[in-house]
């Protein structure tokens, strides 16, 4: 089994946090989005992963530190890491075809801006599986249309009239991913574009026309990381799941001086808390100092100093110095507010 991860987007909706760090490396509950996504998919598949192919953007932003991190991630699964580049933002189908040398055999394609919780078996009768989640407002999503055999027969983007309430979450399984490669090559060759881009959906629709059977796979939880507010919410939800799973989330070396941690929280190594109340639903990356402050429902990355603060629904980057009384804030890396 292979896992293909397109992650070349710049994450503009999550700025300022993605001005210096690619969105897939933003930490959620102490671990980057892409690490959590790939590890969770590997657990669900319950079979050996031989290769993880990552499609990155330009080397100036997606640099060698990221490549090393992704190689270590694949290695932790016993898999080979393959690195590809998408130099121009030409759509999901184009991104996948940037990794065409890896498009053979069974594979899962997963976009690195979402996290899931799921436990199911792949349907052996299906040529492909599109993972979906039941939603309350299907008109805001791409949804699947099913026939009487619960096979997917159509993909509809943001339907104005009700088609179904099963939203496509951006994770796909192909029993033979070369079938998708063949159809996407036709999309490129015939310059079939939507919104000026080459889309995976056009390759999938061509597979359906040629008789390939698509089934749905459902997930228990679908968590977005598209902007600051939903990323903070995802951090809180993930902390709750991990706490209920019994995972140890607080580093043993945390320095507590007249301070309280209210779970669930993730506390990284070498964190100092002085006259502070942290939690619930807070992630503090390694090296952070929190002094004379209260923080809840927030995500703070690494080596940041928080003083005299009362934070709720906050997202703070790396190496930030913050001293103030604001509450719902979003501060990028290396900012100083005193």
C-alpha positions as a printed NumPy array, in Angstrom:
array([[  0.   ,   0.   ,   0.   ],
       [  1.098,   3.552,  -0.794],
       [ -0.007,   6.875,   0.658],
       [  0.067,   9.915,  -1.651],
       [ -0.026,  13.306,   0.101],
       [ -0.455,  16.477,  -2.004],
       [  0.63 ,  19.374,   0.227],
       [  1.951,  22.103,  -2.049],
       [ -0.581,  24.774,  -1.071],
       [  0.615,  27.835,   0.871],
       [ -2.307,  27.848,   3.329],
       [ -3.269,  31.491,   2.762],
       [ -6.398,  31.24 ,   4.956],
       [ -4.187,  30.369,   7.945],
       [ -1.925,  33.399,   7.686],
       [  0.089,  34.784,   9.468],
       [  1.016,  31.306,  10.741],
       [  1.74 ,  29.987,   7.249],
       [  3.933,  32.902,   6.211],
       [  6.962,  31.107,   7.676],
       [  5.76 ,  27.502,   8.138],
       [  3.879,  25.341,   5.584],
       [  0.36 ,  24.591,   6.845],
       [  0.896,  20.798,   7.043],
       [  3.625,  21.439,   9.633],
       [  1.371,  23.432,  11.957],
       [  1.14 ,  21.368,  15.17 ],
       [ -2.176,  20.066,  16.455],
       [ -2.092,  18.557,  19.953],
       [  1.701,  18.493,  19.798],
       [  2.186,  16.876,  16.398],
       [  2.105,  18.364,  12.895],
       [ -1.038,  18.01 ,  10.785],
       [  0.708,  15.891,   8.136],
       [  2.272,  13.582,  10.75 ],
       [ -1.09 ,  12.98 ,  12.416],
       [ -2.859,  12.462,   9.082],
       [ -0.373,   9.914,   7.698],
       [ -0.067,   7.998,  10.976],
       [ -3.846,   7.814,  11.427],
       [ -4.369,   6.576,   7.865],
       [ -1.694,   3.919,   8.372],
       [ -3.515,   2.716,  11.506],
       [ -6.842,   2.534,   9.687],
       [ -5.418,   0.599,   6.728],
       [ -4.   ,  -2.09 ,   9.027],
       [ -1.505,  -3.23 ,   6.383],
       [  2.134,  -2.487,   5.575],
       [  2.898,   0.873,   3.948],
       [  5.672,   0.547,   1.372],
       [  5.881,   4.164,   0.205],
       [  4.668,   7.619,   1.183],
       [  4.845,  10.146,  -1.65 ],
       [  4.703,  13.829,  -0.718],
       [  3.955,  16.528,  -3.307],
       [  5.505,  19.792,  -2.102],
       [  5.646,  23.337,  -3.419],
       [  8.764,  25.249,  -4.356],
       [ 12.016,  24.556,  -2.537],
       [ 12.319,  28.121,  -1.258],
       [  9.349,  27.58 ,   1.083],
       [  9.157,  23.795,   1.344],
       [ 12.834,  23.37 ,   2.197],
       [ 15.225,  20.657,   3.304],
       [ 14.128,  20.704,   6.952],
       [ 10.635,  19.752,   5.832],
       [ 11.977,  17.045,   3.521],
       [ 13.997,  15.546,   6.37 ],
       [ 10.935,  15.579,   8.629],
       [  8.821,  13.805,   5.999],
       [ 11.514,  11.212,   5.356],
       [ 11.587,  10.47 ,   9.083],
       [  7.785,  10.195,   9.118],
       [  7.785,   7.635,   6.295],
       [ 10.655,   5.757,   7.921],
       [  8.723,   5.476,  11.185],
       [  6.103,   3.497,   9.228],
       [  8.722,   1.276,   7.609],
       [  8.113,   3.   ,   4.282],
       [ 10.142,   4.775,   1.629],
       [  9.63 ,   8.527,   1.261],
       [  9.33 ,   9.974,  -2.244],
       [  9.453,  13.751,  -2.673],
       [  7.9  ,  15.516,  -5.655],
       [  7.441,  19.2  ,  -6.467],
       [  4.439,  21.079,  -7.828],
       [  5.94 ,  24.382,  -8.893],
       [  2.689,  25.913, -10.185],
       [ -0.733,  25.848,  -8.434],
       [ -2.594,  24.072, -11.223],
       [ -5.066,  22.055,  -9.171],
       [ -5.517,  18.766,  -7.373],
       [ -5.292,  16.584, -10.471],
       [ -2.089,  18.286, -11.585],
       [ -0.59 ,  17.857,  -8.102],
       [ -1.262,  14.128,  -8.115],
       [  0.277,  13.76 , -11.561],
       [  3.452,  15.417, -10.279],
       [  3.91 ,  12.107,  -8.422],
       [  3.129,   9.953, -11.473],
       [  6.219,   7.783, -10.959],
       [  4.636,   6.566,  -7.7  ],
       [  1.139,   6.003,  -9.095],
       [  0.963,   2.223,  -9.264],
       [ -0.609,  -0.469,  -7.129],
       [ -3.078,   0.17 ,  -4.287],
       [ -2.885,   3.646,  -2.799],
       [ -4.602,   6.17 ,  -0.566],
       [ -4.539,   9.816,  -1.629],
       [ -5.014,  12.256,   1.251],
       [ -4.82 ,  16.048,   1.296],
       [ -2.855,  17.407,   4.234],
       [ -5.351,  19.946,   5.552],
       [ -7.74 ,  17.654,   7.375],
       [ -7.661,  15.166,  10.243],
       [ -9.923,  12.194,  10.852],
       [-10.941,   9.582,  13.38 ],
       [-12.191,   6.352,  11.824],
       [-12.182,   2.577,  12.123],
       [-13.404,   0.504,   9.191],
       [-12.395,  -2.123,   6.645],
       [-11.907,  -1.277,   2.977],
       [-14.569,  -2.838,   0.763],
       [-12.789,  -5.532,  -1.319],
       [-15.501,  -5.305,  -3.996],
       [-14.75 ,  -1.658,  -4.721],
       [-12.299,  -0.378,  -7.31 ],
       [-12.075,   2.797,  -5.265],
       [-13.358,   4.321,  -2.04 ],
       [-14.137,   7.974,  -1.384],
       [-14.253,   8.817,   2.302],
       [-17.227,  10.944,   3.321],
       [-18.817,  12.504,   6.383],
       [-22.49 ,  13.252,   6.923],
       [-22.952,  17.029,   7.212],
       [-25.807,  19.369,   8.094],
       [-25.234,  21.847,   5.244],
       [-24.31 ,  19.806,   2.148],
       [-24.725,  22.841,  -0.101],
       [-21.41 ,  24.114,   1.272],
       [-19.456,  20.988,   0.251],
       [-18.72 ,  18.627,  -2.59 ],
       [-21.014,  15.608,  -2.105],
       [-21.488,  12.143,  -3.568],
       [-24.604,  10.797,  -5.27 ],
       [-25.368,   7.098,  -4.704],
       [-27.377,   4.495,  -6.606],
       [-29.558,   1.794,  -5.073],
       [-26.467,  -0.381,  -4.497],
       [-24.812,   2.398,  -2.47 ],
       [-22.264,   2.915,  -5.236],
       [-21.072,   6.425,  -6.046],
       [-22.323,   7.464,  -9.454],
       [-21.689,  11.198,  -9.384],
       [-19.705,  13.927,  -7.63 ],
       [-21.532,  17.234,  -7.218],
       [-19.77 ,  20.394,  -6.03 ],
       [-21.828,  22.609,  -3.685],
       [-25.25 ,  21.458,  -4.914],
       [-28.012,  24.08 ,  -4.949],
       [-30.624,  21.313,  -4.702],
       [-30.308,  18.338,  -2.345],
       [-28.257,  15.46 ,  -3.754],
       [-27.035,  13.846,  -0.522],
       [-25.618,  14.902,   2.829],
       [-22.387,  12.907,   2.392],
       [-19.524,  15.371,   1.964],
       [-16.221,  14.421,   0.326],
       [-13.436,  14.994,   2.876],
       [-10.423,  14.716,   0.546],
       [ -9.226,  11.153,   1.224],
       [ -9.462,   8.457,  -1.465],
       [ -8.494,   4.797,  -1.878],
       [ -7.737,   3.221,  -5.253],
       [ -7.29 ,  -0.518,  -5.62 ],
       [ -5.118,   0.298,  -8.65 ],
       [ -4.115,   3.95 ,  -8.625],
       [ -2.731,   3.592, -12.145],
       [ -6.377,   3.732, -13.312],
       [ -6.588,   7.259, -11.914],
       [ -3.207,   8.121, -13.427],
       [ -4.434,   7.086, -16.87 ],
       [ -7.565,   9.228, -16.652],
       [ -5.751,  12.246, -15.218],
       [ -3.244,  12.045, -18.048],
       [ -6.23 ,  12.385, -20.388],
       [ -7.419,  15.402, -18.385],
       [ -4.028,  17.047, -18.864],
       [ -3.666,  16.058, -22.515],
       [ -7.133,  17.4  , -23.377],
       [ -6.702,  20.52 , -21.226],
       [ -9.85 ,  19.814, -19.209],
       [ -9.956,  22.527, -16.561],
       [-12.364,  23.753, -13.914],
       [-11.676,  27.17 , -12.464],
       [ -8.429,  27.293, -14.423],
       [ -7.132,  24.117, -12.761],
       [ -6.92 ,  20.384, -13.386],
       [ -9.06 ,  18.573, -10.825],
       [ -8.979,  15.043,  -9.404],
       [-12.768,  14.872,  -9.815],
       [-12.47 ,  14.849, -13.615],
       [-10.207,  11.81 , -13.416],
       [-12.599,  10.079, -11.015],
       [-15.601,  10.811, -13.23 ],
       [-13.78 ,   9.303, -16.205],
       [-13.101,   6.161, -14.149],
       [-16.833,   5.912, -13.365],
       [-17.709,   6.25 , -17.054],
       [-15.354,   3.333, -17.727],
       [-17.198,   1.147, -15.231],
       [-15.039,   1.384, -12.125],
       [-17.002,   0.81 ,  -8.907],
       [-16.721,   3.53 ,  -6.262],
       [-17.961,   2.992,  -2.699],
       [-18.068,   5.278,   0.311],
       [-16.005,   4.967,   3.451],
       [-17.357,   6.855,   6.443],
       [-15.349,   8.539,   9.177],
       [-16.415,   9.128,  12.76 ],
       [-14.777,  12.555,  12.963],
       [-13.627,  15.013,  10.321],
       [-11.585,  17.976,  11.528],
       [-10.545,  20.873,   9.333],
       [ -7.398,  22.973,   9.635],
       [ -8.298,  25.611,   7.075],
       [ -8.206,  28.803,   9.156],
       [ -7.294,  29.961,  12.636],
       [-10.643,  29.36 ,  14.37 ],
       [-11.229,  25.858,  13.005],
       [ -7.596,  24.89 ,  13.658],
       [ -7.938,  25.933,  17.302],
       [-11.206,  23.96 ,  17.474],
       [ -9.511,  20.933,  15.879],
       [ -6.707,  21.176,  18.429],
       [ -9.289,  21.067,  21.243],
       [-11.149,  18.111,  19.75 ],
       [ -7.973,  16.155,  19.105],
       [ -6.788,  16.743,  22.678],
       [-10.083,  15.324,  23.923],
       [ -9.757,  12.222,  21.761],
       [ -6.155,  11.594,  22.815],
       [ -6.997,  12.165,  26.493],
       [ -9.837,   9.635,  26.264],
       [ -7.463,   7.209,  24.539],
       [ -5.211,   7.417,  27.584],
       [ -2.261,   9.06 ,  25.818],
       [  0.291,  10.854,  27.985],
       [  0.239,  14.457,  26.819],
       [  2.181,  16.374,  29.479],
       [  5.98 ,  16.197,  29.424],
       [  7.477,  15.04 ,  32.718],
       [  9.986,  17.921,  32.684],
       [  7.397,  20.706,  32.853],
       [  8.242,  23.284,  35.54 ],
       [  5.2  ,  24.103,  37.678],
       [  5.467,  27.126,  39.983],
       [  2.143,  27.949,  41.642],
       [  0.421,  26.789,  38.469],
       [ -2.398,  24.482,  37.431],
       [ -2.915,  22.333,  34.313],
       [ -6.552,  21.521,  33.542],
       [ -6.776,  18.556,  31.112],
       [ -6.936,  17.829,  28.325],
       [ -3.731,  19.648,  27.426],
       [ -0.561,  18.945,  25.494],
       [  2.526,  20.33 ,  27.236],
       [  5.843,  19.926,  25.405],
       [  9.322,  19.522,  26.866],
       [ 11.07 ,  22.297,  28.816],
       [  7.876,  24.292,  29.373],
       [  7.818,  26.667,  32.366],
       [  4.545,  27.665,  34.04 ],
       [  4.638,  30.337,  36.758],
       [  1.486,  31.696,  38.393],
       [ -0.42 ,  30.261,  35.47 ],
       [ -3.57 ,  28.309,  34.752],
       [ -3.427,  26.328,  31.528],
       [ -6.386,  24.429,  30.106],
       [ -8.623,  22.938,  29.223],
       [ -7.912,  22.329,  25.519],
       [ -4.487,  23.954,  25.282],
       [ -1.37 ,  22.885,  23.381],
       [  1.954,  24.414,  24.45 ],
       [  4.963,  23.545,  22.296],
       [  8.415,  22.881,  23.684],
       [ 10.334,  25.686,  25.342],
       [  7.323,  27.908,  26.073],
       [  7.163,  30.095,  29.206],
       [  3.767,  31.134,  30.563],
       [  3.874,  33.643,  33.432],
       [  1.039,  35.358,  35.343],
       [ -1.407,  34.162,  32.725],
       [ -4.498,  32.089,  32.056],
       [ -4.853,  30.188,  28.789],
       [ -7.712,  27.966,  27.59 ],
       [ -8.923,  26.626,  24.233],
       [ -5.728,  27.748,  22.519],
       [ -2.744,  26.585,  20.488],
       [  0.751,  27.935,  21.181],
       [  3.67 ,  26.637,  19.134],
       [  7.322,  26.539,  20.301],
       [  9.648,  28.796,  22.343],
       [  7.051,  31.504,  22.928],
       [  6.8  ,  33.676,  26.069],
       [  3.349,  34.603,  27.335],
       [  3.006,  37.105,  30.212],
       [  0.063,  38.875,  31.865],
       [ -2.37 ,  37.279,  29.438],
       [ -5.903,  35.953,  29.596],
       [ -6.234,  33.959,  26.393],
       [ -9.183,  32.062,  24.935],
       [ -9.466,  30.842,  21.315],
       [ -5.927,  32.036,  20.625],
       [ -3.356,  30.771,  18.144],
       [  0.259,  31.854,  18.662],
       [  3.252,  30.927,  16.521],
       [  6.888,  30.126,  17.258],
       [  9.315,  32.396,  19.153],
       [  6.606,  34.922,  20.028],
       [  6.923,  37.362,  22.943],
       [  3.485,  38.448,  24.131],
       [  2.596,  40.66 ,  27.09 ],
       [ -0.927,  41.958,  27.089],
       [ -4.583,  41.63 ,  27.887],
       [ -6.08 ,  40.695,  24.511],
       [ -8.093,  37.463,  24.306],
       [ -8.993,  35.98 ,  20.895],
       [ -5.757,  36.552,  19.004],
       [ -3.759,  35.128,  16.113],
       [ -0.04 ,  35.959,  16.185],
       [  2.538,  34.714,  13.682],
       [  6.122,  33.581,  14.242],
       [  8.731,  35.901,  15.812],
       [  6.199,  38.604,  16.704],
       [  6.799,  40.777,  19.775],
       [  3.864,  42.454,  21.568],
       [  4.87 ,  44.108,  24.845]])
